[in-house]
Every structure is written in C-alpha cells, then in structure tokens.
Amino acid sequence: MKQAISIKNMALRDVRSEGDRLEEQEMELKSSQTSLTQGIRRLRQDIKALVPRLKSRELEVPEPDFPLTELEEDELSPDA
C-alpha cells in the first residue's frame, strides 16, 4: 500500500514538473512569436519605403516572391 502511494506521489510530481516545463515553453514561444511578428512588420515597412526610393533613383527593383498587396492588407487588419 505504501509503495502504491509512493508511486502515485512520484507520478504526481512528474506531471507537475512537466506542466511547469510546458508553461515555460509556452511563454518562450509566445515571446518568440512576438519578436518574429515585430521583425516581419519592420521588414514590410522597409520594403514599402525602399521600393519608391529605388524607383526614383531609376534603380532596378527585383520582383518580390509575394504580392505587395499582402503588405497593404496586413496594415489594414486589426492585428497590425
């Protein structure tokens, strides 16, 4: 009986420890997501600012791998 209780207590400690670890991991992932989102927004702003400047200097502007309308749509979305 005591052995069964001991095993249950060990299992409970393991589960709590795993829960704490998962909470830490969740916080780290949310922080990374926030950093990446901010980086993407800065890059989009840079693209929007650079394209007209390059064109005004008659420099060739490479075609992006994504539609530029995505930049405008993201700015209009409430999450932007």
Phi and psi in radians as a Rosetta constraint file:
Dihedral C 1 N 2 CA 2 C 2 CIRCULARHARMONIC -1.092 0.35
Dihedral N 2 CA 2 C 2 N 3 CIRCULARHARMONIC -0.628 0.35
Dihedral C 2 N 3 CA 3 C 3 CIRCULARHARMONIC -1.142 0.35
Dihedral N 3 CA 3 C 3 N 4 CIRCULARHARMONIC -0.693 0.35
Dihedral C 3 N 4 CA 4 C 4 CIRCULARHARMONIC -1.127 0.35
Dihedral N 4 CA 4 C 4 N 5 CIRCULARHARMONIC -0.735 0.35
Dihedral C 4 N 5 CA 5 C 5 CIRCULARHARMONIC -1.122 0.35
Dihedral N 5 CA 5 C 5 N 6 CIRCULARHARMONIC -0.734 0.35
Dihedral C 5 N 6 CA 6 C 6 CIRCULARHARMONIC -1.077 0.35
Dihedral N 6 CA 6 C 6 N 7 CIRCULARHARMONIC -0.743 0.35
Dihedral C 6 N 7 CA 7 C 7 CIRCULARHARMONIC -1.124 0.35
Dihedral N 7 CA 7 C 7 N 8 CIRCULARHARMONIC -0.732 0.35
Dihedral C 7 N 8 CA 8 C 8 CIRCULARHARMONIC -1.104 0.35
Dihedral N 8 CA 8 C 8 N 9 CIRCULARHARMONIC -0.732 0.35
Dihedral C 8 N 9 CA 9 C 9 CIRCULARHARMONIC -1.112 0.35
Dihedral N 9 CA 9 C 9 N 10 CIRCULARHARMONIC -0.708 0.35
Dihedral C 9 N 10 CA 10 C 10 CIRCULARHARMONIC -1.117 0.35
Dihedral N 10 CA 10 C 10 N 11 CIRCULARHARMONIC -0.748 0.35
Dihedral C 10 N 11 CA 11 C 11 CIRCULARHARMONIC -1.107 0.35
Dihedral N 11 CA 11 C 11 N 12 CIRCULARHARMONIC -0.710 0.35
Dihedral C 11 N 12 CA 12 C 12 CIRCULARHARMONIC -1.111 0.35
Dihedral N 12 CA 12 C 12 N 13 CIRCULARHARMONIC -0.740 0.35
Dihedral C 12 N 13 CA 13 C 13 CIRCULARHARMONIC -1.079 0.35
Dihedral N 13 CA 13 C 13 N 14 CIRCULARHARMONIC -0.739 0.35
Dihedral C 13 N 14 CA 14 C 14 CIRCULARHARMONIC -1.084 0.35
Dihedral N 14 CA 14 C 14 N 15 CIRCULARHARMONIC -0.746 0.35
Dihedral C 14 N 15 CA 15 C 15 CIRCULARHARMONIC -1.139 0.35
Dihedral N 15 CA 15 C 15 N 16 CIRCULARHARMONIC -0.756 0.35
Dihedral C 15 N 16 CA 16 C 16 CIRCULARHARMONIC -1.102 0.35
Dihedral N 16 CA 16 C 16 N 17 CIRCULARHARMONIC -0.735 0.35
Dihedral C 16 N 17 CA 17 C 17 CIRCULARHARMONIC -1.078 0.35
Dihedral N 17 CA 17 C 17 N 18 CIRCULARHARMONIC -0.752 0.35
Dihedral C 17 N 18 CA 18 C 18 CIRCULARHARMONIC -1.120 0.35
Dihedral N 18 CA 18 C 18 N 19 CIRCULARHARMONIC -0.692 0.35
Dihedral C 18 N 19 CA 19 C 19 CIRCULARHARMONIC -1.078 0.35
Dihedral N 19 CA 19 C 19 N 20 CIRCULARHARMONIC -0.758 0.35
Dihedral C 19 N 20 CA 20 C 20 CIRCULARHARMONIC -1.092 0.35
Dihedral N 20 CA 20 C 20 N 21 CIRCULARHARMONIC -0.738 0.35
Dihedral C 20 N 21 CA 21 C 21 CIRCULARHARMONIC -1.106 0.35
Dihedral N 21 CA 21 C 21 N 22 CIRCULARHARMONIC -0.722 0.35
Dihedral C 21 N 22 CA 22 C 22 CIRCULARHARMONIC -1.164 0.35
Dihedral N 22 CA 22 C 22 N 23 CIRCULARHARMONIC -0.647 0.35
Dihedral C 22 N 23 CA 23 C 23 CIRCULARHARMONIC -1.118 0.35
Dihedral N 23 CA 23 C 23 N 24 CIRCULARHARMONIC -0.739 0.35
Dihedral C 23 N 24 CA 24 C 24 CIRCULARHARMONIC -1.081 0.35
Dihedral N 24 CA 24 C 24 N 25 CIRCULARHARMONIC -0.765 0.35
Dihedral C 24 N 25 CA 25 C 25 CIRCULARHARMONIC -1.107 0.35
Dihedral N 25 CA 25 C 25 N 26 CIRCULARHARMONIC -0.693 0.35
Dihedral C 25 N 26 CA 26 C 26 CIRCULARHARMONIC -1.073 0.35
Dihedral N 26 CA 26 C 26 N 27 CIRCULARHARMONIC -0.766 0.35
Dihedral C 26 N 27 CA 27 C 27 CIRCULARHARMONIC -1.107 0.35
Dihedral N 27 CA 27 C 27 N 28 CIRCULARHARMONIC -0.736 0.35
Dihedral C 27 N 28 CA 28 C 28 CIRCULARHARMONIC -1.108 0.35
Dihedral N 28 CA 28 C 28 N 29 CIRCULARHARMONIC -0.733 0.35
Dihedral C 28 N 29 CA 29 C 29 CIRCULARHARMONIC -1.165 0.35
Dihedral N 29 CA 29 C 29 N 30 CIRCULARHARMONIC -0.687 0.35
Dihedral C 29 N 30 CA 30 C 30 CIRCULARHARMONIC -1.124 0.35
Dihedral N 30 CA 30 C 30 N 31 CIRCULARHARMONIC -0.698 0.35
Dihedral C 30 N 31 CA 31 C 31 CIRCULARHARMONIC -1.118 0.35
Dihedral N 31 CA 31 C 31 N 32 CIRCULARHARMONIC -0.762 0.35
Dihedral C 31 N 32 CA 32 C 32 CIRCULARHARMONIC -1.097 0.35
Dihedral N 32 CA 32 C 32 N 33 CIRCULARHARMONIC -0.716 0.35
Dihedral C 32 N 33 CA 33 C 33 CIRCULARHARMONIC -1.089 0.35
Dihedral N 33 CA 33 C 33 N 34 CIRCULARHARMONIC -0.748 0.35
Dihedral C 33 N 34 CA 34 C 34 CIRCULARHARMONIC -1.089 0.35
Dihedral N 34 CA 34 C 34 N 35 CIRCULARHARMONIC -0.789 0.35
Dihedral C 34 N 35 CA 35 C 35 CIRCULARHARMONIC -1.082 0.35
Dihedral N 35 CA 35 C 35 N 36 CIRCULARHARMONIC -0.767 0.35
Dihedral C 35 N 36 CA 36 C 36 CIRCULARHARMONIC -1.137 0.35
Dihedral N 36 CA 36 C 36 N 37 CIRCULARHARMONIC -0.717 0.35
Dihedral C 36 N 37 CA 37 C 37 CIRCULARHARMONIC -1.085 0.35
Dihedral N 37 CA 37 C 37 N 38 CIRCULARHARMONIC -0.764 0.35
Dihedral C 37 N 38 CA 38 C 38 CIRCULARHARMONIC -1.124 0.35
Dihedral N 38 CA 38 C 38 N 39 CIRCULARHARMONIC -0.698 0.35
Dihedral C 38 N 39 CA 39 C 39 CIRCULARHARMONIC -1.092 0.35
Dihedral N 39 CA 39 C 39 N 40 CIRCULARHARMONIC -0.743 0.35
Dihedral C 39 N 40 CA 40 C 40 CIRCULARHARMONIC -1.099 0.35
Dihedral N 40 CA 40 C 40 N 41 CIRCULARHARMONIC -0.752 0.35
Dihedral C 40 N 41 CA 41 C 41 CIRCULARHARMONIC -1.077 0.35
Dihedral N 41 CA 41 C 41 N 42 CIRCULARHARMONIC -0.735 0.35
Dihedral C 41 N 42 CA 42 C 42 CIRCULARHARMONIC -1.116 0.35
Dihedral N 42 CA 42 C 42 N 43 CIRCULARHARMONIC -0.736 0.35
Dihedral C 42 N 43 CA 43 C 43 CIRCULARHARMONIC -1.096 0.35
Dihedral N 43 CA 43 C 43 N 44 CIRCULARHARMONIC -0.712 0.35
Dihedral C 43 N 44 CA 44 C 44 CIRCULARHARMONIC -1.106 0.35
Dihedral N 44 CA 44 C 44 N 45 CIRCULARHARMONIC -0.731 0.35
Dihedral C 44 N 45 CA 45 C 45 CIRCULARHARMONIC -1.100 0.35
Dihedral N 45 CA 45 C 45 N 46 CIRCULARHARMONIC -0.721 0.35
Dihedral C 45 N 46 CA 46 C 46 CIRCULARHARMONIC -1.080 0.35
Dihedral N 46 CA 46 C 46 N 47 CIRCULARHARMONIC -0.757 0.35
Dihedral C 46 N 47 CA 47 C 47 CIRCULARHARMONIC -1.065 0.35
Dihedral N 47 CA 47 C 47 N 48 CIRCULARHARMONIC -0.833 0.35
Dihedral C 47 N 48 CA 48 C 48 CIRCULARHARMONIC -1.099 0.35
Dihedral N 48 CA 48 C 48 N 49 CIRCULARHARMONIC -0.595 0.35
Dihedral C 48 N 49 CA 49 C 49 CIRCULARHARMONIC -1.365 0.35
Dihedral N 49 CA 49 C 49 N 50 CIRCULARHARMONIC -0.633 0.35
Dihedral C 49 N 50 CA 50 C 50 CIRCULARHARMONIC -1.317 0.35
Dihedral N 50 CA 50 C 50 N 51 CIRCULARHARMONIC -0.662 0.35
Dihedral C 50 N 51 CA 51 C 51 CIRCULARHARMONIC -0.981 0.35
Dihedral N 51 CA 51 C 51 N 52 CIRCULARHARMONIC -0.922 0.35
Dihedral C 51 N 52 CA 52 C 52 CIRCULARHARMONIC -1.101 0.35
Dihedral N 52 CA 52 C 52 N 53 CIRCULARHARMONIC -0.634 0.35
Dihedral C 52 N 53 CA 53 C 53 CIRCULARHARMONIC -1.153 0.35
Dihedral N 53 CA 53 C 53 N 54 CIRCULARHARMONIC -0.726 0.35
Dihedral C 53 N 54 CA 54 C 54 CIRCULARHARMONIC -1.136 0.35
Dihedral N 54 CA 54 C 54 N 55 CIRCULARHARMONIC -0.742 0.35
Dihedral C 54 N 55 CA 55 C 55 CIRCULARHARMONIC -1.147 0.35
Dihedral N 55 CA 55 C 55 N 56 CIRCULARHARMONIC -0.652 0.35
Dihedral C 55 N 56 CA 56 C 56 CIRCULARHARMONIC -1.160 0.35
Dihedral N 56 CA 56 C 56 N 57 CIRCULARHARMONIC -0.441 0.35
Dihedral C 56 N 57 CA 57 C 57 CIRCULARHARMONIC -1.632 0.35
Dihedral N 57 CA 57 C 57 N 58 CIRCULARHARMONIC 0.147 0.35
Dihedral C 57 N 58 CA 58 C 58 CIRCULARHARMONIC 1.023 0.35
Dihedral N 58 CA 58 C 58 N 59 CIRCULARHARMONIC 0.632 0.35
Dihedral C 58 N 59 CA 59 C 59 CIRCULARHARMONIC -1.655 0.35
Dihedral N 59 CA 59 C 59 N 60 CIRCULARHARMONIC 2.578 0.35
Dihedral C 59 N 60 CA 60 C 60 CIRCULARHARMONIC -1.232 0.35
Dihedral N 60 CA 60 C 60 N 61 CIRCULARHARMONIC 2.308 0.35
Dihedral C 60 N 61 CA 61 C 61 CIRCULARHARMONIC -1.915 0.35
Dihedral N 61 CA 61 C 61 N 62 CIRCULARHARMONIC 2.034 0.35
Dihedral C 61 N 62 CA 62 C 62 CIRCULARHARMONIC -1.141 0.35
Dihedral N 62 CA 62 C 62 N 63 CIRCULARHARMONIC 2.607 0.35
Dihedral C 62 N 63 CA 63 C 63 CIRCULARHARMONIC -1.266 0.35
Dihedral N 63 CA 63 C 63 N 64 CIRCULARHARMONIC 2.320 0.35
Dihedral C 63 N 64 CA 64 C 64 CIRCULARHARMONIC -1.274 0.35
Dihedral N 64 CA 64 C 64 N 65 CIRCULARHARMONIC 2.817 0.35
Dihedral C 64 N 65 CA 65 C 65 CIRCULARHARMONIC -1.432 0.35
Dihedral N 65 CA 65 C 65 N 66 CIRCULARHARMONIC 0.042 0.35
Dihedral C 65 N 66 CA 66 C 66 CIRCULARHARMONIC -2.453 0.35
Dihedral N 66 CA 66 C 66 N 67 CIRCULARHARMONIC 2.692 0.35
Dihedral C 66 N 67 CA 67 C 67 CIRCULARHARMONIC -1.222 0.35
Dihedral N 67 CA 67 C 67 N 68 CIRCULARHARMONIC 2.389 0.35
Dihedral C 67 N 68 CA 68 C 68 CIRCULARHARMONIC -1.179 0.35
Dihedral N 68 CA 68 C 68 N 69 CIRCULARHARMONIC -0.318 0.35
Dihedral C 68 N 69 CA 69 C 69 CIRCULARHARMONIC -1.102 0.35
Dihedral N 69 CA 69 C 69 N 70 CIRCULARHARMONIC -0.415 0.35
Dihedral C 69 N 70 CA 70 C 70 CIRCULARHARMONIC -1.044 0.35
Dihedral N 70 CA 70 C 70 N 71 CIRCULARHARMONIC -0.620 0.35
Dihedral C 70 N 71 CA 71 C 71 CIRCULARHARMONIC -1.121 0.35
Dihedral N 71 CA 71 C 71 N 72 CIRCULARHARMONIC -0.759 0.35
Dihedral C 71 N 72 CA 72 C 72 CIRCULARHARMONIC -1.200 0.35
Dihedral N 72 CA 72 C 72 N 73 CIRCULARHARMONIC -0.726 0.35
Dihedral C 72 N 73 CA 73 C 73 CIRCULARHARMONIC -1.091 0.35
Dihedral N 73 CA 73 C 73 N 74 CIRCULARHARMONIC -0.711 0.35
Dihedral C 73 N 74 CA 74 C 74 CIRCULARHARMONIC -1.153 0.35
Dihedral N 74 CA 74 C 74 N 75 CIRCULARHARMONIC -0.600 0.35
Dihedral C 74 N 75 CA 75 C 75 CIRCULARHARMONIC -1.215 0.35
Dihedral N 75 CA 75 C 75 N 76 CIRCULARHARMONIC -0.519 0.35
Dihedral C 75 N 76 CA 76 C 76 CIRCULARHARMONIC -1.422 0.35
Dihedral N 76 CA 76 C 76 N 77 CIRCULARHARMONIC -0.341 0.35
Dihedral C 76 N 77 CA 77 C 77 CIRCULARHARMONIC -1.253 0.35
Dihedral N 77 CA 77 C 77 N 78 CIRCULARHARMONIC 2.604 0.35
Dihedral C 77 N 78 CA 78 C 78 CIRCULARHARMONIC -1.151 0.35
Dihedral N 78 CA 78 C 78 N 79 CIRCULARHARMONIC -0.358 0.35
Dihedral C 78 N 79 CA 79 C 79 CIRCULARHARMONIC -1.383 0.35
Dihedral N 79 CA 79 C 79 N 80 CIRCULARHARMONIC -0.248 0.35
